[in-house]
Amino acid sequence: MGEPIAQQVAAGCPQPEALNQTLMQAPSLAHAPVPVRFVPQADLPEGQAYEDFIFARGQVPTREGLHDFFNALCWMHFPLAKKRLNQLQASEIARAGVGQVRGPVRDAATVFDENAWLIQPSDRLWSALTEHRWTEALVDLRAEWAHTRLWAFGHAALEKAVQPYKSITVHLWRVPQGVAAPDLDAWLAQDLTPEKLAGKPFSPLPLLGVPGWWPDNENPAFYDDASVFRPRRRPAATEKPYANSEILPPA
C-alpha cells in the first residue's frame, strides 16, 4: 500500500492528497474504513493540540516526509486502534489540559503511538524477552522466531528503520496466541485501556536483534553489546529508616 503512495508523492503530489486518494480507492480498506482524512499541517490552528484537532475534526495534520507518511500508513492498517489511541489522548487533554507533563495514560499512549511493535510469542520467549535474557531469547530460542508474529505499529520506529542502526529499540506489546491476524486491529482497540496503558506493560527490544533481520546477528557475539542489549534494571531496595540501629523506634 505504501509504495504507490510514495510514488505519487515523488511525482509531485502533496502527501495528504496522495494519502486521501488511496483511502478512496483501496479495496483493502473497505472492511475497516479509516475514520480520518489527511490535511496539510497548516490546517492545524496555532495553539490547538494535535490530538485534540484529530478528535474534533477527524482530520490528521500531515507534513511532507517519512514520519507523517508512516503515521498515515498506520492509520490505514490499524484504523480502530489508532482511533482508540486518539480518543484516549483527547480525553486526557480534556481532563488535564495540554501541560508540560502528559500524565501516565497520555504518556504511554504517545509511546505506543510512536514506538510500539506488536508481538505474538510463546510464554517462554516472552519471559526471556521481558527478563532481558537476550541470549536465551535471541540465540537459544532462535528457531521460535520463524513462527513468532511481529507487526510494526509505531511510526517513529519505522522512520528510524529506514536508516537502521544497532541501538534502535522498540516497545513490545504482547498479543495473545488466540488472536488471529484479521482480528488484530479490533482486539488491540479493546486492549488499549487507560488502566493497562498507565501500567506501561511494554518490553524493550533492540530491533536489529530480531533473528534474520540483520546479517550481523547471525553471530551470537552480536548480542554481547551490553550498551544495546542491556540487563534488566532491578528496583533498588528501600531501606526502612529503623533498619539503622542508631534510629531504632523506642521499645
C-alpha positions in Angstrom: 0.0 0.0 0.0 2.8 2.4 0.8 4.8 2.1 -2.4 2.2 3.5 -4.7 1.6 6.4 -2.4 5.3 7.1 -2.2 5.5 7.1 -6.0 2.7 9.7 -6.2 4.5 11.9 -3.7 7.8 11.5 -5.6 6.0 12.6 -8.7 5.0 15.9 -7.1 1.6 15.1 -5.5 1.2 16.6 -2.0 1.4 13.9 0.6 -2.1 14.5 2.2 -3.7 14.4 -1.3 -1.9 11.2 -2.2 -3.0 9.5 1.0 -6.6 10.6 0.6 -6.7 9.2 -2.9 -5.6 5.9 -1.6 -8.3 6.0 1.1 -11.0 6.4 -1.6 -9.6 3.8 -4.0 -8.1 0.9 -1.9 -10.4 -2.1 -1.8 -8.4 -3.5 1.2 -9.9 -0.6 3.3 -13.5 -1.4 2.5 -13.9 -3.7 5.6 -12.5 -1.2 8.0 -12.8 2.3 6.7 -10.2 4.8 8.0 -12.0 7.2 10.3 -9.9 10.2 9.3 -8.7 12.2 6.4 -5.3 13.8 5.9 -4.8 17.5 5.7 -1.8 19.8 5.4 -0.1 20.7 8.6 -1.0 24.3 8.1 -4.7 23.4 8.8 -3.8 22.8 12.5 -4.7 26.1 14.3 -1.9 27.7 16.3 -2.3 26.7 20.0 -4.6 23.7 19.4 -3.2 20.3 20.5 -2.6 17.9 17.6 -4.5 15.1 19.2 -7.5 17.3 20.1 -7.7 18.6 16.5 -7.8 15.0 15.1 -10.5 14.0 17.7 -12.7 17.1 17.0 -12.4 17.1 13.2 -11.5 13.6 12.1 -8.5 15.1 10.2 -4.8 14.4 10.6 -2.4 17.3 10.1 0.2 15.8 7.8 3.7 17.1 7.0 5.7 16.1 4.0 8.3 13.4 5.0 8.6 9.9 6.2 7.4 10.5 9.8 3.9 11.5 8.9 3.9 9.2 5.9 4.4 6.2 8.2 1.8 7.6 10.6 -0.7 7.7 7.9 0.0 4.1 6.9 -0.6 3.0 10.4 -4.0 4.7 10.3 -4.7 2.6 7.2 -3.6 -0.7 8.8 -4.9 -0.2 12.3 -7.8 2.3 12.0 -9.7 1.1 15.1 -6.6 1.0 17.3 -5.4 4.4 16.1 -8.9 5.9 16.7 -8.8 4.4 20.2 -5.5 6.0 21.0 -6.7 9.3 19.8 -9.8 9.1 22.0 -7.7 8.3 25.0 -5.3 11.2 24.2 -8.1 13.7 23.7 -9.8 12.5 26.9 -6.7 13.1 28.9 -6.2 16.6 27.3 -9.9 17.4 28.1 -9.3 16.3 31.7 -5.9 17.8 32.5 -5.1 20.2 29.7 -2.0 20.0 27.5 0.5 21.0 30.1 4.2 20.2 30.2 3.7 16.8 31.8 1.4 14.4 29.9 0.4 12.2 32.7 0.8 8.4 32.8 -2.0 7.5 30.3 -1.3 10.1 27.7 2.4 9.5 28.0 2.0 5.7 27.5 -0.4 6.3 24.6 2.2 8.6 22.9 4.9 5.9 23.5 2.7 3.3 22.0 1.8 5.5 19.0 5.4 6.4 18.2 7.3 3.3 19.1 5.2 0.2 19.8 5.6 -3.1 17.9 3.1 -6.0 18.5 4.5 -9.5 19.2 2.7 -12.8 19.4 5.3 -15.0 21.2 5.3 -18.2 23.2 5.3 -17.9 27.0 8.9 -19.0 27.1 10.0 -16.4 24.6 8.0 -13.6 26.2 9.5 -14.5 29.6 13.0 -14.4 28.2 12.4 -11.0 26.5 10.8 -9.3 29.5 13.6 -10.6 31.7 16.2 -9.3 29.2 17.7 -12.8 28.9 18.9 -11.8 25.5 21.0 -14.9 24.7 18.1 -17.2 25.5 15.5 -15.1 23.7 17.5 -14.4 20.5 20.1 -17.3 20.3 18.8 -20.3 22.2 15.2 -19.8 21.1 16.1 -18.6 17.6 14.0 -21.2 15.9 10.9 -19.8 17.5 11.1 -16.6 15.6 10.2 -18.3 12.4 6.6 -18.6 13.7 6.5 -15.6 16.0 4.4 -12.8 14.5 5.6 -9.2 14.7 3.7 -6.2 13.5 5.1 -2.7 13.1 2.9 0.0 14.7 5.0 2.9 15.9 5.7 5.3 13.0 8.8 6.9 14.7 10.4 3.4 14.9 9.6 2.8 11.3 11.2 6.1 10.3 14.4 5.1 12.2 14.4 1.7 10.5 14.8 3.4 7.1 18.4 4.1 8.0 19.0 1.3 10.6 21.5 1.4 13.4 22.1 -1.2 16.1 20.5 0.7 19.1 17.0 1.2 17.6 14.8 -0.1 20.3 11.0 -0.6 20.1 8.4 -1.1 22.8 6.8 -4.6 22.6 3.1 -5.1 23.3 2.1 -8.7 23.7 -0.7 -10.2 21.6 -2.2 -13.4 22.9 -1.8 -16.6 20.8 -5.5 -16.8 20.2 -5.8 -13.5 18.3 -5.9 -14.1 14.5 -4.2 -11.6 12.2 -7.5 -10.4 10.7 -8.8 -9.7 14.2 -5.7 -7.9 15.4 -6.9 -4.3 15.0 -10.3 -4.9 16.7 -8.6 -6.8 19.6 -6.0 -4.0 20.0 -8.6 -1.3 20.2 -10.2 -3.2 23.0 -6.9 -3.9 24.8 -5.8 -0.3 24.9 -7.4 0.7 28.1 -6.4 3.6 30.3 -5.6 1.2 33.2 -3.3 -1.0 31.1 -1.5 1.9 29.4 -0.9 3.5 32.8 0.9 0.4 33.9 3.2 0.6 30.8 3.3 -3.2 30.1 6.0 -2.6 27.4 9.1 -4.7 27.0 12.1 -3.2 25.0 13.6 -5.0 22.0 16.6 -3.8 20.0 15.1 -4.2 16.6 18.1 -5.4 14.7 18.4 -8.2 17.1 15.4 -10.0 15.7 16.7 -13.2 14.2 17.0 -13.0 10.4 16.5 -9.2 10.2 20.2 -8.2 10.2 23.2 -10.1 8.8 25.4 -9.4 11.8 23.1 -11.0 14.3 23.9 -14.4 12.8 27.0 -14.2 15.1 26.0 -14.8 18.7 28.6 -12.2 19.7 26.3 -9.5 18.3 24.2 -9.8 21.4 27.2 -9.3 23.8 27.0 -5.5 23.4 25.6 -4.5 26.8 25.1 -0.9 25.7 22.3 -2.1 23.4 21.2 -5.5 24.9 21.0 -4.1 28.4 20.4 -6.2 31.5 17.1 -5.6 33.2 17.1 -2.9 35.9 16.1 -4.2 39.3 14.3 -1.8 41.6 16.6 -0.6 44.4 15.6 -2.0 47.8 14.2 0.8 50.0 15.6 0.5 53.5 13.3 1.4 56.3 14.7 4.2 58.5 14.7 2.0 61.6 16.8 -0.6 59.9 19.7 1.6 61.0 20.5 0.6 64.6 21.1 4.2 65.6 17.5 5.2 64.9 15.5 2.3 66.2 12.0 3.1 67.3 11.5 3.2 71.1 10.6 -0.1 72.7 
